[in-house]
Amino acid sequence: MASKRDYYEVLSVDKSASNDEIKKAYRKQAIKYHPDKNQGDKESEDKFKEATEAYEILSDDKKRSQYDRFGHQGVHSDFADAYGRSGGFNTSDFESVFGGSGGGFDDIFSSLFGFGGGSSRGRTKKGNDIRYDITLTLEEVALGKKTDIEIKKRDTCEVCSGSGAEPGSKKSTCSTCGGHGQVRRAQGFFSITQTCPTCQGSGTIISNPCKSCKGEGTKVKSKKISVNIPEGVDDNTQLRVTGEGEAVGGGNPGDLYLFISIKSHQYFVREAVNLFVEIPINIAQATLGDEVSVKTLDNKTVKIKIPAGTITGTIFRVRGSGIPHINRSSSKGDLFVIVTVETPTSLSSEEKKLFNELKKISENNSTPAPKKPTKVNW
C-alpha cells in the first residue's frame, strides 16, 4: 500500500489551522469527492476516504496532538485496515470506524451539513419568535417608556395543557421510528439519520387529539404584555422579551422581539447620544453679545452666553443635556447649540433709521477687501 499523505496536505491547510478552518476544508473536499456525486469514479472515492480520515484525526484534539508528535504511527486508525482490504471500501468497515449506527460518522456529517446525528427524542422544541414594531418619540427615548402591547400568538391550549391529547387519553409510541424520533435512510454507501416524518421527532402518536386545539397543543390567542423600554434606545434597536413568543406543543415558547423606530423631531437632531439644535440670533446680539435661553429635550431651560462678534455656525456645548446611554441613565450625551445670525428682511421705521446711521458710520468700509473663502456651499 502506498505511503499515506500528510493529513494537513490532504485537507490543504496549515499545521496552525483552527478547528473551523479544518472543518471548512473538509466540507469543501467532501462535497467535491462525495461518492454519490461521482458514482463509479474510484479516484474520487479514494480522495473522499482520504479526506474523511484526515478530518477524523485532525478534528479530534487528542488525536491531532498525537499525530503532530508522532505522525501516522502515533494515531490508532482503523481506516488503514478498512481501506486496504482487497475487497475495496466496505460500508460496515466505514461504519465501525465512526462508531456504527448513530455514531461518529453521522455526527461528522450532522455538524458539517446539518442532518443526522443521534436521536431527537427528548430534545426540547422551541416555538416561533414574534416581531412587534414600536415607534417612539425622541422624548420617550430620553425618559424611557413603559407600555402595554397586545399581540396575537399561538399559546398553550388550556384544555390539554399543550400535550395535544384529549384529557384522560394517552399518547402511543410511534411505530415508524419505535419512539426514537428519528429514522435512518440509506444515502449511497452510508446512512443518514433524519427526523421521523410520522411523529415529527416526538417519538409518540396522538390517537385521541384534543378537541379544543385539534391535537396541536396550541391555540391562537390575544395577550396583553407590559414591556419596559429603557432610556437611550436607538433607531432599529431590537429588544427581546424572553418566553413571550409563540408556544409549541410539549416545548418552550419562543421570544418576542420589539423593533424600535424613532420619530423625527421638530427641532432636535440625534447623533448617537448627542443632540443638535439650531437657534437664530439677530445682528445686534451677534455683534454686541447677549445671553439667550434654550429649551432642552426634557423641557429644562439653559442659559447660553453669546460673546460679542459671534458668527453664523458657532457651536455651544451644553454638557449632560443629550440622550442617556442605554442601561446607564446616569450618563448622558451633550446638547450642541448651533447659532445662525439672521439678517432682518422687514424693518420698522425706527430700525431703518438706526441701520442708516450705522451705515453712515461704516461708509469707509464700503469697498471691503476680498478674502479667500474657507468653505463654499455650491
DAHUGI-V388328 format. One record per residue. N is the residue number from 1. PHI is phi in whole degrees, -180 to 180 (none if undefined). PSI is psi in radians with two decimals (NA if undefined). D_LAST is the distance of its C-alpha to the last C-alpha in Angstrom with 1 decimal. Layout:
n=[N/N]
phi=[PHI/PHI]
psi=[PSI/PSI]
d_last=[D_LAST/D_LAST]
This chain:
n=[1/2/3/4/5/6/7/8/9/10/11/12/13/14/15/16/17/18/19/20/21/22/23/24/25/26/27/28/29/30/31/32/33/34/35/36/37/38/39/40/41/42/43/44/45/46/47/48/49/50/51/52/53/54/55/56/57/58/59/60/61/62/63/64/65/66/67/68/69/70/71/72/73/74/75/76/77/78/79/80/81/82/83/84/85/86/87/88/89/90/91/92/93/94/95/96/97/98/99/100/101/102/103/104/105/106/107/108/109/110/111/112/113/114/115/116/117/118/119/120/121/122/123/124/125/126/127/128/129/130/131/132/133/134/135/136/137/138/139/140/141/142/143/144/145/146/147/148/149/150/151/152/153/154/155/156/157/158/159/160/161/162/163/164/165/166/167/168/169/170/171/172/173/174/175/176/177/178/179/180/181/182/183/184/185/186/187/188/189/190/191/192/193/194/195/196/197/198/199/200/201/202/203/204/205/206/207/208/209/210/211/212/213/214/215/216/217/218/219/220/221/222/223/224/225/226/227/228/229/230/231/232/233/234/235/236/237/238/239/240/241/242/243/244/245/246/247/248/249/250/251/252/253/254/255/256/257/258/259/260/261/262/263/264/265/266/267/268/269/270/271/272/273/274/275/276/277/278/279/280/281/282/283/284/285/286/287/288/289/290/291/292/293/294/295/296/297/298/299/300/301/302/303/304/305/306/307/308/309/310/311/312/313/314/315/316/317/318/319/320/321/322/323/324/325/326/327/328/329/330/331/332/333/334/335/336/337/338/339/340/341/342/343/344/345/346/347/348/349/350/351/352/353/354/355/356/357/358/359/360/361/362/363/364/365/366/367/368/369/370/371/372/373/374/375/376/377/378]
phi=[none/-63/-65/-74/-79/-60/-62/-65/-66/-58/-91/57/-129/-77/-67/-92/-60/-77/-60/-66/-65/-66/-63/-64/-65/-68/-55/-61/-74/-63/-67/-69/-106/-56/-57/-64/-89/-130/-61/85/-94/-63/-64/-64/-63/-65/-68/-64/-62/-63/-67/-67/-62/-61/-67/-62/-81/-75/-84/-103/-56/-68/-65/-65/-62/-65/-65/-62/-86/-121/74/-63/-72/-85/-122/-82/-131/-71/-60/-58/-71/-63/-88/-89/-71/-63/-79/79/-75/-123/-61/-65/-62/-66/-61/-67/-61/-100/101/75/-60/72/-95/-61/-62/-59/-65/-60/-72/-65/-71/-87/-118/85/-137/70/94/84/-77/-93/-64/91/-70/-83/-79/-131/-72/-72/-80/-123/-107/-136/-93/-128/-108/-118/-85/-66/-65/-66/-64/-71/-103/81/-150/-110/-144/-103/-121/-119/-127/-104/-157/-79/-123/-59/-66/-75/-79/-102/58/91/-76/86/-101/-60/-51/95/-97/-123/-82/-115/-69/-66/-77/-71/-109/69/89/-82/88/-140/-127/-102/-127/-74/-132/71/-93/-130/-116/-120/-91/-129/-62/-62/-73/-81/-104/57/92/-79/83/-132/-122/-94/-85/-128/-64/-62/-71/-72/-111/59/85/-81/84/-138/-139/-76/-136/-97/-143/-93/-129/-92/-124/-105/-100/-69/-64/90/-61/-111/-59/71/-68/-116/-114/-101/-109/-63/80/-106/-88/-79/-85/-137/-56/74/-140/-91/-71/-77/-115/-101/-113/-93/-100/-96/-128/-112/-69/-72/-91/-66/-121/-93/-117/-102/-135/59/-103/-102/-119/-128/-143/-113/-127/-91/-130/-89/-63/-65/-64/-68/-78/-96/91/-170/-125/-120/-101/-129/-85/-88/-63/-90/67/-93/-109/-120/-98/-122/-88/-95/-72/-61/84/-69/-112/-59/97/-65/-116/-116/-102/-113/-69/76/-113/-99/-94/-64/-68/-60/66/-140/-64/-74/-113/-126/-77/-114/-105/-109/-101/-100/-94/-123/-89/-93/-90/-66/-109/-137/-117/-76/-62/-68/-66/-61/-60/-67/-70/-65/-65/-65/-64/-64/-65/-99/-63/-69/-113/-74/-122/-69/-75/-68/-132/-74/-67/-87/-155/-125/-100/-81]
psi=[2.39/2.63/2.58/2.52/2.73/2.34/-0.65/-0.66/-0.69/-0.76/-0.01/0.84/2.78/2.83/-0.34/0.13/2.48/2.94/-0.66/-0.70/-0.67/-0.75/-0.76/-0.70/-0.73/-0.72/-0.78/-0.78/-0.62/-0.70/-0.71/-0.74/0.18/2.29/-0.57/-0.48/-0.31/0.91/2.27/-0.08/1.74/-0.66/-0.76/-0.69/-0.72/-0.71/-0.61/-0.78/-0.76/-0.76/-0.67/-0.69/-0.79/-0.74/-0.69/-0.61/-0.87/-0.34/-0.17/2.01/-0.72/-0.83/-0.65/-0.73/-0.76/-0.69/-0.74/-0.55/-0.73/0.01/-2.72/-0.51/-0.30/-0.13/2.42/2.04/1.94/-0.15/-0.68/-0.73/-0.77/-0.66/-0.41/-0.11/2.65/-0.40/0.07/-2.78/2.38/2.26/-0.75/-0.63/-0.76/-0.68/-0.74/-0.57/-0.66/0.20/0.18/-2.70/2.19/0.26/-2.62/-0.65/-0.80/-0.70/-0.68/-0.86/-0.45/-0.78/-0.52/-0.71/-0.05/0.39/2.95/-2.93/1.06/3.00/2.49/-0.10/2.33/-0.21/2.45/2.14/2.78/2.38/3.03/2.57/2.73/2.50/2.40/2.21/2.31/2.30/2.26/2.68/2.88/-0.57/-0.71/-0.58/-0.72/-0.54/-0.23/2.85/2.33/2.20/2.70/2.28/2.69/2.22/2.66/2.27/2.88/2.14/2.84/2.33/2.20/-0.28/-0.87/0.05/0.51/-0.04/-0.46/-0.15/2.52/2.35/2.33/-0.29/2.90/2.70/2.67/2.74/2.38/2.21/-0.37/-0.79/-0.03/0.40/0.03/-0.40/-0.15/2.71/2.68/2.34/2.46/2.32/1.56/-2.19/-0.03/2.98/2.68/2.39/2.20/2.80/2.37/2.19/-0.31/-0.86/0.02/0.58/-0.09/-0.44/-0.06/2.78/2.39/1.92/-0.43/1.48/2.62/2.27/-0.49/-0.75/0.07/0.61/-0.02/-0.40/-0.14/2.76/2.65/2.18/2.80/2.45/2.36/2.33/2.31/2.18/2.49/2.08/2.04/2.77/2.53/0.08/2.64/2.95/2.42/0.23/2.49/2.21/2.32/2.28/1.79/2.33/0.10/0.34/-2.76/2.55/2.83/2.45/2.12/0.29/-2.96/2.57/2.75/-2.89/2.75/2.24/2.13/2.14/2.04/2.32/2.56/2.27/2.60/2.38/2.66/-0.61/-0.68/2.50/2.32/2.39/1.86/-2.04/0.12/2.65/2.58/2.39/2.60/2.34/2.46/2.53/2.75/3.06/-0.66/-0.75/-0.71/-0.64/-0.79/-0.30/2.75/3.11/2.20/2.70/2.38/2.33/2.32/3.04/-0.59/0.38/0.45/2.77/2.25/2.57/2.33/2.21/2.08/1.95/2.73/2.45/0.31/2.39/2.86/2.39/-0.13/2.38/2.33/2.37/2.30/1.82/2.45/0.23/0.40/-2.51/2.43/2.56/2.34/2.32/0.18/1.16/-0.34/-0.25/2.18/2.78/-2.92/2.81/2.21/2.09/2.05/2.19/2.35/2.25/2.03/2.37/2.17/2.41/-0.22/2.04/2.53/2.94/-0.64/-0.69/-0.70/-0.72/-0.77/-0.68/-0.59/-0.69/-0.70/-0.65/-0.71/-0.68/-0.57/0.29/-0.48/-0.13/0.50/-0.28/1.41/2.60/2.37/2.65/2.62/2.20/2.48/-0.37/2.36/2.20/1.86/NA]
d_last=[78.5/75.6/74.1/71.2/67.7/65.8/64.2/60.8/60.9/61.9/58.8/56.6/55.5/55.8/58.5/55.9/54.5/54.0/55.8/52.7/52.2/55.9/55.7/52.6/54.5/57.6/55.8/54.3/57.8/59.6/57.4/57.8/61.6/62.7/66.1/65.2/62.5/64.7/68.1/70.9/68.7/70.8/68.3/65.5/68.0/69.0/65.4/64.8/67.9/66.9/63.4/64.8/67.4/64.7/62.6/65.7/66.4/62.9/61.7/64.7/64.1/67.8/68.5/65.5/66.7/70.1/68.7/66.6/69.7/72.4/70.8/72.3/75.7/74.1/73.2/75.7/74.5/76.4/74.0/76.1/79.2/77.3/75.7/78.6/81.4/82.7/81.9/78.1/75.7/77.4/75.5/77.9/77.5/73.8/74.1/76.5/74.1/71.5/74.0/75.1/74.2/71.2/70.9/68.5/67.6/66.4/64.5/62.7/61.6/60.8/58.4/56.8/56.6/57.0/60.5/64.1/65.0/67.9/68.9/66.5/69.3/68.7/65.0/63.1/60.9/57.7/56.3/52.8/49.8/48.1/44.4/43.5/40.0/39.4/36.3/35.9/34.0/32.3/35.2/37.7/36.0/36.4/40.0/41.3/43.0/46.5/46.8/49.4/48.4/50.7/50.7/52.9/54.3/57.4/59.7/63.2/66.0/68.1/71.2/71.4/69.3/67.1/70.0/69.8/73.6/75.7/77.1/80.5/79.9/79.1/76.9/78.6/77.8/75.7/78.1/75.5/74.4/77.4/75.3/73.0/69.9/69.2/70.9/71.0/70.2/70.9/68.0/69.4/71.5/70.3/70.0/67.1/67.4/65.5/65.4/68.4/67.4/70.2/69.6/65.9/66.8/68.6/72.1/73.6/74.1/74.3/77.3/77.2/73.5/72.6/72.7/69.9/67.2/68.9/69.3/65.6/66.1/62.9/61.9/58.7/58.4/56.1/55.6/53.9/52.4/51.2/48.2/46.7/43.0/42.3/39.7/36.4/36.2/32.8/31.4/33.4/36.2/39.6/42.7/46.2/49.2/52.1/54.9/53.3/52.6/55.0/58.6/60.6/64.4/66.1/62.9/60.1/57.3/53.8/50.9/48.5/44.8/42.5/38.9/36.6/33.4/31.5/30.2/26.8/27.3/26.3/25.1/25.4/23.5/25.7/25.1/28.6/30.8/28.2/26.7/23.6/23.5/21.4/23.4/22.6/24.5/25.0/24.7/28.4/28.3/25.4/27.2/30.7/30.4/32.0/33.1/31.6/33.0/31.1/32.6/32.6/32.8/36.6/36.7/37.6/36.4/35.0/34.6/31.6/32.0/29.0/29.6/29.2/25.9/23.9/20.1/17.5/17.0/20.6/22.4/26.1/28.3/31.3/33.4/35.4/33.7/31.9/33.3/36.7/37.1/38.9/42.7/42.1/41.7/42.7/39.6/36.2/32.6/30.7/28.6/25.4/24.5/21.0/21.2/18.8/20.0/20.2/20.5/23.6/23.4/27.1/29.7/33.5/35.6/36.4/32.8/32.0/35.0/34.0/30.5/32.1/34.4/31.6/29.9/33.2/33.5/30.1/30.6/31.1/27.4/26.2/24.9/22.8/22.4/18.9/17.5/15.3/12.3/13.0/9.6/6.1/3.8/0.0]
